[in-house]
Every structure is written in structure tokens, then in C-alpha cells.
């Protein structure tokens, strides 16, 4: 083996993206061995998702593309930004329908919460609790659908599979719930935090189904 080949082999071994030099299992996430590089990719993903989802109803397509982008990255596959935009364009037609339905449902729940907080409705606090719970459930369902979307399957199987995806892994559903709440709290505290929060939630969607100890 030449010196150049040895250096290339050492780089592949260190990154986890290629054959290992010693007898040991390959990395579970070969593209995510560098913490700082992963953090930068999460921020980039958040920026891409924010830009592609700026119209709100385009957010489902943006999340689906962002999740696929990070999944490729942590698996040490090609993950150029142009591939994100390719996925976004593929996800956009059906994603617009999902986005409109999600936006209408969210506006109705926000209106219920606002009316409940005004004191004009009897049992206002209870209605408000159900309203907030509905927003969280809707956000988690949206994450489950965007995680399941692929260009080959489309949106219908992804949406129909939401109940089975959430009930098959209750602990994972709790993790996704925490991630969804994080996005809401971070955005409420400081709106620009929406960018890294969206990147973090995309990473959570990628990591939760394949976490250690599952099953």
C-alpha cells in the first residue's frame, strides 16, 4: 500500500465511512463522528428547512427534504445541498396539501386557545389545555409523516402510516414530542432560534428510530 493509499485508509477509518484498519464494528453513524461538523450540518439543515418552508404551507416538504438530507449525512452518503432542493421539489406537490390541512387545523386550535383565554367560554382552562395538546399532537404527527416520506412512496402512505408509526414506538413518540415542544419554546423565546431548532428536530427524527437499546 502506498503512502497516499495509507493516508486515505486512515481518513476513512477515522471518519467511519470506509473499511476499518482494526478488527472492530463499523460506526453506526459513520458521517457523524465529528461533533462540530455534525453541529454545523444541523445548523445548515435548519437554514435550508427555514428557507424552503418560509411560506408555512411548504414546511412539510421542507422538513421531509431536511430529514432525508441529514439521514444521508450521518450515513456518510452524498449530501449536497442541491440534493435537498431536489427532494423538496419532489415533496412539494403533495406536501402543499399536507401543509394547508396542517395550517388550517393549527389556526383553529390557536383560535380556540385564544377564545378560552379570553374568559368568554365556560370551561376555558380545560379548552385551552385540549387546544395546546392538539397542537403538540399535530406537530408530532407531522414529524412522523415527514420522516416516512420518500419520492417513491409519496405522501399518502406516509400520512396513513402515522398511527402505526407512533404506536409502534411509544418511547420514541415521547422523544419526538419533546423535540416538537423544543421548537415551539425556542421560537417563542427568540424567533431566530427557529433555524437551529428545526435542524435539531430533523436530527431527532433521524436518530430516534435507530437509537441504542431499542427493541
C-alpha positions in Angstrom: 0.0 0.0 0.0 1.4 3.4 -1.0 1.7 6.3 1.4 -1.2 8.1 -0.2 -3.4 5.0 0.0 -2.5 4.6 3.6 -3.5 8.2 4.4 -6.8 7.7 2.6 -7.4 4.5 4.5 -6.7 6.2 7.8 -9.1 9.0 7.0 -11.8 6.5 6.0 -11.1 4.6 9.2 -11.2 7.7 11.4 -14.4 9.0 9.8 -16.1 5.6 9.9 -17.0 6.0 6.2 -14.8 3.2 5.0 -13.1 -0.1 5.9 -11.6 -0.1 9.4 -8.0 -0.8 9.9 -8.5 -2.7 13.1 -11.0 -5.5 13.8 -13.9 -3.6 15.3 -17.5 -2.9 14.2 -18.0 0.0 11.8 -19.5 3.2 13.2 -23.3 3.2 13.5 -23.4 6.8 12.1 -20.2 7.0 10.0 -20.9 10.5 8.8 -21.5 11.9 12.3 -18.2 11.1 14.0 -17.2 14.7 14.3 -19.4 16.6 16.8 -18.5 20.1 15.5 -19.1 19.0 11.9 -22.4 17.4 12.8 -23.4 20.6 14.6 -22.6 22.7 11.5 -24.7 20.3 9.4 -27.6 20.6 11.7 -27.5 24.4 11.5 -27.2 24.2 7.7 -30.2 21.8 7.6 -32.2 24.2 9.8 -31.4 27.1 7.5 -32.4 25.1 4.4 -35.7 23.9 6.1 -36.4 27.5 7.1 -35.8 28.9 3.7 -37.8 26.2 1.9 -40.6 26.3 4.5 -40.9 30.1 4.7 -44.4 30.0 3.1 -45.6 27.8 6.0 -47.6 25.5 3.8 -44.3 24.4 2.2 -42.9 23.4 5.6 -43.9 19.7 5.4 -42.0 19.3 2.1 -39.0 21.2 3.6 -39.0 19.0 6.7 -39.1 15.9 4.6 -36.2 17.1 2.5 -34.2 18.1 5.6 -34.7 14.8 7.3 -33.5 12.9 4.2 -30.6 15.3 3.9 -29.4 14.6 7.5 -30.1 10.9 7.1 -27.7 10.8 4.2 -25.1 12.9 6.1 -25.0 10.7 9.2 -24.7 7.6 6.9 -21.7 9.2 5.1 -23.6 9.3 1.8 -23.6 12.2 -0.6 -25.5 15.0 1.0 -25.0 18.1 -1.2 -27.4 21.0 -0.7 -28.7 20.5 -4.3 -30.0 17.1 -3.3 -32.0 18.8 -0.5 -33.7 21.1 -3.1 -34.3 18.1 -5.4 -36.1 16.3 -2.6 -38.0 19.5 -1.7 -39.3 19.8 -5.3 -40.4 16.2 -5.3 -42.2 16.6 -2.0 -43.8 19.9 -2.8 -47.0 18.8 -4.7 -48.4 16.5 -2.1 -46.7 18.5 0.7 -48.7 21.6 -0.1 -51.9 19.6 0.6 -50.5 18.4 3.9 -49.3 21.9 4.7 -52.7 23.5 4.0 -54.5 20.9 6.2 -52.0 21.4 9.0 -52.2 25.2 8.8 -56.0 25.2 8.9 -56.0 22.8 11.9 -53.4 24.8 13.7 -55.3 28.1 13.2 -58.5 26.6 14.5 -56.7 25.3 17.6 -55.0 28.7 18.2 -58.3 30.4 17.9 -59.8 28.0 20.4 -56.9 28.7 22.8 -57.3 32.5 22.3 -61.1 32.3 23.0 -60.5 30.0 26.0 -58.0 32.5 27.4 -60.4 35.4 27.0 -62.8 34.1 29.6 -65.8 34.2 27.3 -66.1 30.5 27.1 -67.2 28.3 30.0 -64.5 25.8 31.0 -61.9 28.0 29.3 -58.8 26.4 31.0 -59.9 22.9 30.0 -60.5 24.0 26.4 -57.0 25.7 26.4 -55.4 22.5 27.6 -57.0 20.5 24.9 -56.0 23.1 22.4 -52.3 23.0 23.4 -52.4 19.2 23.4 -53.9 19.2 19.9 -51.1 21.5 18.6 -48.5 19.1 20.1 -50.2 16.0 18.7 -50.5 17.6 15.3 -46.8 18.6 15.3 -45.7 15.1 16.2 -48.0 13.6 13.5 -46.4 16.0 11.0 -42.9 14.8 12.1 -43.9 11.2 11.7 -45.3 11.8 8.2 -42.3 13.8 7.0 -40.0 11.1 8.4 -41.8 8.4 6.3 -42.0 10.4 3.1 -39.9 9.2 0.2 -40.0 10.2 -3.5 -41.0 6.6 -4.3 -43.8 6.2 -1.7 -45.2 9.8 -1.7 -47.4 11.4 0.9 -50.4 9.1 1.1 -48.7 6.1 2.6 -46.7 8.4 4.9 -49.8 10.1 6.3 -51.8 6.8 6.6 -48.9 5.2 8.5 -48.8 7.9 11.2 -50.9 6.0 13.8 -48.9 2.7 13.4 -45.5 4.6 13.4 -46.4 6.4 16.7 -47.9 3.4 18.5 -45.1 1.0 17.4 -42.5 3.1 19.4 -44.2 4.9 22.4 -40.8 6.0 23.9 -39.7 7.3 20.5 -43.0 9.2 20.3 -42.2 10.9 23.6 -38.8 11.9 22.3 -40.5 13.4 19.2 -43.0 15.2 21.4 -40.1 16.7 23.4 -38.5 17.8 20.1 -41.7 19.4 18.9 -42.1 21.3 22.1 -38.5 22.4 21.9 -39.1 24.0 18.6 -42.2 25.9 19.9 -40.4 27.1 23.1 -37.3 28.1 21.3 -39.3 30.1 18.7 -41.4 31.7 21.4 -38.2 32.8 23.3 -36.4 34.2 20.3 -37.7 33.8 16.8 -34.2 33.4 15.1 -33.8 30.2 17.3 -36.3 28.6 14.9 -33.4 27.9 12.5 -31.3 25.7 14.8 -34.5 24.3 16.4 -35.7 23.0 13.0 -32.3 21.4 12.4 -32.3 19.8 15.8 -35.8 18.4 15.3 -34.8 16.9 11.9 -31.8 15.3 13.6 -34.1 13.9 16.3 -36.4 12.4 13.7 -33.4 10.7 12.1 -31.8 9.5 15.4 -34.9 8.4 17.4 -35.9 5.3 15.4 -32.4 3.9 15.4 -31.4 4.8 18.9 -29.3 2.4 21.0 -31.3 -0.1 23.1 -34.4 0.0 21.0 -36.2 -3.3 20.7 
